[in-house]
Amino acid sequence: MAIIYTDEIITATEYNELRNSVGWSVPTNRCAEKALAHSLYICSAYQGQQILGSGRVVGDGSLIFCIMDLMVHPDFQHRYGIGVRILHNIFHYLKVHACPEADILGMAALGRERLYEKWVLS
């Protein structure tokens, strides 16, 4: 089955399932819903109805952007380029929406900085 990428908001349940799968803390659904609703952009990967990965952008929408919560389910990491494709979509969003003078930051989990370094965010 093909992997489909979308920029539609994910549910709090999907977000928390991904967070749990990568070993991160899991907020309440209410907190997750609020965080997701305040995101500037979200890109997610699905295979059928199963969410495989997601990443989001937060910031002021003009001069400050931060790439957050880039997650790929461990069963799909390092196999299909999901994280790279999500980042590619995020950078396309930033190219369209960020001012030339904008600061773009990447928040990487400890030990996962290499993926961001490929995109010159180190």
MIDOSE-1310 file (N, C-alpha, C; in nm, 2 decimals, decimal comma, always signed):
residues 122
maii	+0,08/-0,12/+0,00/+0,00/+0,00/+0,00/+0,09/+0,13/+0,00; +0,05/+0,23/-0,07/+0,12/+0,35/-0,08/+0,12/+0,43/+0,04; +0,22/+0,51/+0,06/+0,23/+0,61/+0,17/+0,18/+0,74/+0,12; +0,08/+0,80/+0,19/+0,01/+0,92/+0,15/+0,05/+1,03/+0,24
ytde	+0,09/+1,15/+0,19/+0,13/+1,26/+0,27/+0,02/+1,37/+0,26; -0,01/+1,42/+0,38/-0,12/+1,52/+0,38/-0,08/+1,64/+0,48; -0,14/+1,75/+0,45/-0,12/+1,87/+0,54/-0,25/+1,90/+0,62; -0,33/+1,80/+0,63/-0,45/+1,82/+0,72/-0,41/+1,79/+0,86
iita	-0,48/+1,86/+0,95/-0,45/+1,84/+1,10/-0,48/+1,70/+1,14; -0,39/+1,65/+1,23/-0,41/+1,51/+1,28/-0,49/+1,52/+1,41; -0,54/+1,41/+1,45/-0,62/+1,40/+1,57/-0,52/+1,40/+1,69; -0,57/+1,43/+1,81/-0,49/+1,42/+1,93/-0,45/+1,28/+1,96
teyn	-0,54/+1,19/+1,93/-0,52/+1,04/+1,94/-0,40/+1,00/+1,86; -0,40/+1,04/+1,73/-0,29/+1,00/+1,64/-0,16/+1,07/+1,69; -0,17/+1,19/+1,72/-0,05/+1,26/+1,77/+0,01/+1,19/+1,89; -0,08/+1,16/+1,99/-0,03/+1,09/+2,11/+0,02/+0,95/+2,08
elrn	-0,04/+0,88/+1,99/+0,01/+0,75/+1,95/+0,15/+0,75/+1,89; +0,18/+0,85/+1,81/+0,31/+0,87/+1,76/+0,41/+0,91/+1,87; +0,37/+1,00/+1,95/+0,46/+1,04/+2,07/+0,49/+0,92/+2,15; +0,39/+0,84/+2,18/+0,42/+0,72/+2,26/+0,51/+0,62/+2,19
svgw	+0,49/+0,61/+2,06/+0,57/+0,51/+1,98/+0,72/+0,54/+1,98; +0,75/+0,67/+1,99/+0,89/+0,71/+1,98/+0,95/+0,74/+2,12; +0,87/+0,71/+2,22/+0,92/+0,72/+2,36/+0,91/+0,86/+2,42; +0,83/+0,94/+2,37/+0,81/+1,08/+2,42/+0,69/+1,08/+2,52
svpt	+0,69/+1,18/+2,61/+0,58/+1,20/+2,70/+0,45/+1,21/+2,62; +0,34/+1,17/+2,68/+0,21/+1,18/+2,61/+0,12/+1,28/+2,69; +0,09/+1,39/+2,63/+0,00/+1,49/+2,70/-0,14/+1,44/+2,70; -0,23/+1,51/+2,77/-0,37/+1,48/+2,77/-0,42/+1,52/+2,63
nrca	-0,53/+1,46/+2,58/-0,58/+1,49/+2,45/-0,62/+1,63/+2,44; -0,67/+1,69/+2,55/-0,70/+1,84/+2,55/-0,58/+1,92/+2,52; -0,47/+1,89/+2,58/-0,35/+1,97/+2,56/-0,30/+1,94/+2,42; -0,30/+1,82/+2,37/-0,26/+1,79/+2,23/-0,34/+1,86/+2,13
ekal	-0,47/+1,86/+2,15/-0,57/+1,93/+2,06/-0,53/+2,08/+2,05; -0,51/+2,14/+2,16/-0,47/+2,28/+2,17/-0,34/+2,31/+2,09; -0,24/+2,23/+2,12/-0,11/+2,24/+2,05/-0,13/+2,23/+1,90; -0,20/+2,13/+1,86/-0,22/+2,10/+1,71/-0,29/+2,22/+1,65
ahsl	-0,40/+2,27/+1,72/-0,48/+2,37/+1,66/-0,40/+2,50/+1,64; -0,29/+2,52/+1,73/-0,21/+2,64/+1,72/-0,09/+2,62/+1,63; -0,08/+2,51/+1,56/+0,03/+2,49/+1,47/+0,01/+2,57/+1,34; +0,12/+2,62/+1,28/+0,11/+2,69/+1,16/+0,09/+2,59/+1,04
yics	+0,15/+2,47/+1,05/+0,15/+2,38/+0,94/+0,18/+2,24/+1,00; +0,11/+2,14/+0,95/+0,14/+2,00/+0,99/+0,14/+1,91/+0,87; +0,24/+1,83/+0,86/+0,25/+1,73/+0,75/+0,25/+1,59/+0,81; +0,17/+1,50/+0,76/+0,16/+1,37/+0,82/+0,17/+1,27/+0,71
ayqg	+0,21/+1,15/+0,74/+0,22/+1,04/+0,65/+0,13/+0,92/+0,70; +0,06/+0,87/+0,61/-0,04/+0,76/+0,64/-0,02/+0,64/+0,54; -0,04/+0,52/+0,59/-0,06/+0,41/+0,51/-0,20/+0,35/+0,54; -0,29/+0,37/+0,45/-0,43/+0,34/+0,48/-0,47/+0,44/+0,59
qqil	-0,53/+0,39/+0,70/-0,58/+0,47/+0,81/-0,47/+0,48/+0,92; -0,35/+0,42/+0,90/-0,25/+0,42/+1,01/-0,16/+0,54/+0,99; -0,14/+0,62/+1,09/-0,05/+0,73/+1,08/+0,09/+0,67/+1,10; +0,19/+0,71/+1,01/+0,32/+0,66/+1,02/+0,42/+0,76/+1,07
gsgr	+0,39/+0,89/+1,05/+0,48/+1,00/+1,09/+0,41/+1,13/+1,08; +0,47/+1,23/+1,14/+0,42/+1,37/+1,14/+0,53/+1,46/+1,18; +0,51/+1,59/+1,14/+0,60/+1,70/+1,18/+0,51/+1,82/+1,17; +0,55/+1,92/+1,25/+0,47/+2,05/+1,25/+0,56/+2,17/+1,26
vvgd	+0,50/+2,28/+1,23/+0,57/+2,41/+1,24/+0,49/+2,50/+1,33; +0,56/+2,56/+1,42/+0,50/+2,66/+1,51/+0,57/+2,79/+1,50; +0,51/+2,90/+1,54/+0,58/+3,03/+1,53/+0,48/+3,14/+1,51; +0,54/+3,26/+1,46/+0,45/+3,38/+1,45/+0,40/+3,39/+1,31
gsli	+0,44/+3,31/+1,22/+0,39/+3,31/+1,08/+0,46/+3,41/+0,99; +0,56/+3,47/+1,04/+0,63/+3,57/+0,96/+0,79/+3,57/+0,97; +0,83/+3,59/+1,10/+0,98/+3,60/+1,12/+1,04/+3,48/+1,20; +0,95/+3,41/+1,27/+1,00/+3,30/+1,36/+0,92/+3,18/+1,33
fcim	+0,99/+3,07/+1,29/+0,93/+2,94/+1,26/+1,02/+2,83/+1,33; +0,95/+2,74/+1,39/+1,02/+2,63/+1,46/+0,96/+2,50/+1,41; +1,05/+2,41/+1,36/+1,00/+2,28/+1,32/+1,00/+2,19/+1,45; +0,89/+2,13/+1,48/+0,87/+2,06/+1,60/+0,81/+1,92/+1,58
dlmv	+0,83/+1,83/+1,67/+0,76/+1,71/+1,68/+0,77/+1,62/+1,55; +0,89/+1,62/+1,49/+0,91/+1,53/+1,38/+0,92/+1,39/+1,43; +0,82/+1,31/+1,40/+0,81/+1,17/+1,45/+0,78/+1,08/+1,34; +0,85/+0,96/+1,34/+0,82/+0,85/+1,25/+0,81/+0,73/+1,34
hpdf	+0,70/+0,66/+1,32/+0,68/+0,53/+1,40/+0,80/+0,44/+1,38; +0,86/+0,39/+1,49/+0,98/+0,31/+1,48/+0,97/+0,19/+1,38; +0,86/+0,14/+1,35/+0,85/+0,03/+1,26/+0,87/+0,08/+1,11; +0,87/+0,21/+1,09/+0,88/+0,27/+0,96/+1,00/+0,36/+0,95
qhry	+1,08/+0,37/+1,05/+1,20/+0,46/+1,05/+1,31/+0,40/+0,96; +1,39/+0,48/+0,89/+1,51/+0,44/+0,82/+1,48/+0,35/+0,70; +1,35/+0,34/+0,65/+1,32/+0,25/+0,55/+1,26/+0,31/+0,43; +1,17/+0,41/+0,45/+1,09/+0,47/+0,34/+1,12/+0,61/+0,32
gigv	+1,21/+0,68/+0,39/+1,23/+0,82/+0,38/+1,12/+0,91/+0,42; +1,04/+0,86/+0,52/+0,92/+0,93/+0,57/+0,96/+1,06/+0,63; +1,06/+1,06/+0,72/+1,10/+1,18/+0,79/+1,16/+1,29/+0,69; +1,23/+1,24/+0,59/+1,29/+1,33/+0,49/+1,18/+1,39/+0,41
rilh	+1,08/+1,31/+0,37/+0,97/+1,36/+0,29/+0,88/+1,46/+0,37; +0,86/+1,44/+0,50/+0,79/+1,53/+0,58/+0,87/+1,66/+0,59; +1,00/+1,65/+0,61/+1,08/+1,78/+0,61/+1,08/+1,85/+0,48; +1,08/+1,78/+0,37/+1,07/+1,84/+0,24/+0,94/+1,92/+0,23
nifh	+0,83/+1,86/+0,27/+0,70/+1,93/+0,27/+0,70/+2,05/+0,36; +0,76/+2,04/+0,48/+0,77/+2,15/+0,57/+0,85/+2,26/+0,51; +0,96/+2,23/+0,45/+1,05/+2,34/+0,39/+0,98/+2,40/+0,27; +0,89/+2,33/+0,20/+0,81/+2,39/+0,09/+0,72/+2,49/+0,15
ylkv	+0,65/+2,46/+0,26/+0,57/+2,55/+0,33/+0,64/+2,68/+0,37; +0,76/+2,66/+0,43/+0,84/+2,77/+0,48/+0,89/+2,86/+0,37; +0,92/+2,80/+0,25/+0,96/+2,88/+0,14/+0,85/+2,97/+0,09; +0,73/+2,93/+0,10/+0,61/+3,01/+0,06/+0,58/+3,11/+0,16
hacp	+0,58/+3,08/+0,29/+0,53/+3,16/+0,40/+0,63/+3,24/+0,48; +0,75/+3,21/+0,48/+0,85/+3,28/+0,57/+0,91/+3,40/+0,49; +0,92/+3,51/+0,57/+0,99/+3,62/+0,51/+1,14/+3,59/+0,49; +1,20/+3,65/+0,39/+1,35/+3,62/+0,37/+1,43/+3,64/+0,49
eadi	+1,39/+3,73/+0,58/+1,47/+3,75/+0,70/+1,43/+3,66/+0,82; +1,34/+3,57/+0,80/+1,29/+3,48/+0,90/+1,40/+3,39/+0,96; +1,38/+3,36/+1,09/+1,47/+3,26/+1,16/+1,39/+3,13/+1,16; +1,45/+3,03/+1,11/+1,39/+2,89/+1,11/+1,47/+2,80/+1,20
lgma	+1,41/+2,75/+1,30/+1,47/+2,67/+1,40/+1,42/+2,53/+1,39; +1,50/+2,43/+1,43/+1,46/+2,29/+1,43/+1,48/+2,23/+1,57; +1,38/+2,18/+1,63/+1,39/+2,11/+1,76/+1,41/+1,96/+1,74; +1,52/+1,91/+1,77/+1,55/+1,77/+1,74/+1,56/+1,69/+1,88
algr	+1,51/+1,57/+1,88/+1,53/+1,49/+2,00/+1,68/+1,45/+2,01; +1,72/+1,44/+2,13/+1,86/+1,40/+2,15/+1,90/+1,28/+2,07; +2,01/+1,29/+1,99/+2,05/+1,18/+1,91/+1,99/+1,18/+1,77; +1,90/+1,27/+1,74/+1,83/+1,27/+1,61/+1,87/+1,40/+1,53
erly	+1,97/+1,47/+1,57/+2,01/+1,59/+1,51/+2,06/+1,58/+1,36; +2,11/+1,46/+1,33/+2,16/+1,43/+1,19/+2,06/+1,47/+1,08; +1,94/+1,43/+1,10/+1,83/+1,46/+1,00/+1,82/+1,61/+0,97; +1,83/+1,69/+1,08/+1,82/+1,83/+1,06/+1,95/+1,89/+1,00
ekwv	+2,06/+1,83/+1,04/+2,19/+1,88/+0,98/+2,19/+1,87/+0,83; +2,12/+1,77/+0,77/+2,12/+1,76/+0,63/+2,05/+1,87/+0,56; +1,96/+1,94/+0,64/+1,89/+2,06/+0,59/+1,95/+2,19/+0,64; +2,07/+2,18/+0,69/+2,15/+2,30/+0,73/+2,08/+2,38/+0,84
ls	+2,03/+2,31/+0,94/+1,97/+2,37/+1,06/+2,05/+2,35/+1,18; +2,18/+2,32/+1,16/+2,27/+2,30/+1,28/+2,33/+2,43/+1,32
